[in-house]
Amino acid sequence: MTSLATAQRALLDPSVRHPLWPPLTAGCPVTSTDEVAYPLDIDYAYDRVPDDLFARPAAHGLERWAPLLPPLAAPGLGEGNTPLVALGDGVWIKDESRNPTWSHKDRLNRVAVSAAVASGARGIVVSSSGNHGAAAAAYAARAGLPCVVFASALAPPAVASHLRAYGATVLTAPRPSVRPLMRRIVDELGYQPVSGVTDSAHTGHPFGPEGYKTIAYEIALELGRAPAAVHLPTGYGELLFGVTKGFQELARLGVTDSVPRMYAAEPAAAGALTEAMRTGADTARVPVGPTAAYAIGCEISGYRGVVALRASGGAARTVTESQMADAHAELAAQGMWCEVSSAAGLASLRAHGPRETDGPVVCVVTSSGYKDTATARESHATMELEWAEVKALLA
């Protein structure tokens, strides 16, 4: 199947359009200001979407949804088609930890690395200490492109090993120097960034969030309808935006008759999108305190998140460390071991509601527990046990 993508359009003003190529990774050159670098969206020839696109079951590999994605010029790894697990009482978990590199970022990077291949980039560069870096490194390796990852020296040991296993060049640099160095790699070496390179707000790759739409497609196909609400862990808002757009497309094409209310869950130690929504601003910057949810502890929000929440009638809420720990334990008790950040969506539902009565509720779990900072840091001594002690432990 062939991509029906037609153009890049300004998210702030969709009447402003740019050619599909090259990807404008520093934001819209027309609508951006000195204060905010506004991101771009991708438009499609929706009138040409095959009638049977949503009549067939989901499948591993984003090529299943090729008409509604930018061109997939890079080979995939069987990403997507992750399970929807029932928790009971109408609550479902979309478990993105089952992707090839154990996170939702595989969907974004299949699309973004494809854009780098199709536009002739010499490599890709990303700033990430976790899921995004691992997925970028994997899909770059699969496509035969070199990959540079700017990572924190405090990244979990398992993640650092993961990045290097794919052959990525891993650089640890002081935070203020990361984006200037990334821009030089882009401008002077011809690499394409798959994470944000702007300082004024988060823009990210314009093609990347399109990969997240497929989460909405899969949820709707499995439930046979759009859910009443979706709760997602939120950092810069790319996942939130992509899933929202996916549900909007389903309604536009007549596959579903509604768009769910979208709820962004942020750690209380940060909460940039929550602040933007509270003040009515397009973006916000906040101080970030210590949090186990390091993957979503972002000091600046992205305009995509504001657009998604305004369009769906949802909200941004913060959750405490103890609320995330409780949700993390609830998921583990049901056999799902996730990163603490990944439990934020369920924590938001449990702490804030609302208790939906007009349909199912889905919480997105984004990543595997092996990527947490505390994972593999504990050691356990050999226990000298007699049968009486074993029996007592199991009583």
Secondary structure, 3 states (H helix, E strand, C coil): CCCCEEEEEECCCCCCEEECCCCCCCCCCCCCCCCCCCCEEEEECHHHCCCCCCCCCCCCCHHHHHHHCCCCCCCCCCCCCCCEEEEECCEEEEEHHHCCCCECHHHHHHHHHHHHHHCCCCEEEEECCCHHHHHHHHHHHHHCCCEEEECCCCCCHHHHHHHHHCCCEEECCCHHHHHHHHHHHHHHHCEEECCCCCCCCECCCCCHHHHHHHHHHHHHHHHCCCCCEEEEECCCCHHHHHHHHHHHHHHHCCCCCCCCEEEEEEECCCCHHHHHHHHCCCCCECCCCCCCCHHHCCCECEHHHHHHHHHHCCEEEEECHHHHHHHHHHHHHCCCCECHHHHHHHHHHHHHCCCCCCCCEEEEECEEHHHCCCCCCCCCCCCCCCHHHHHHHHC
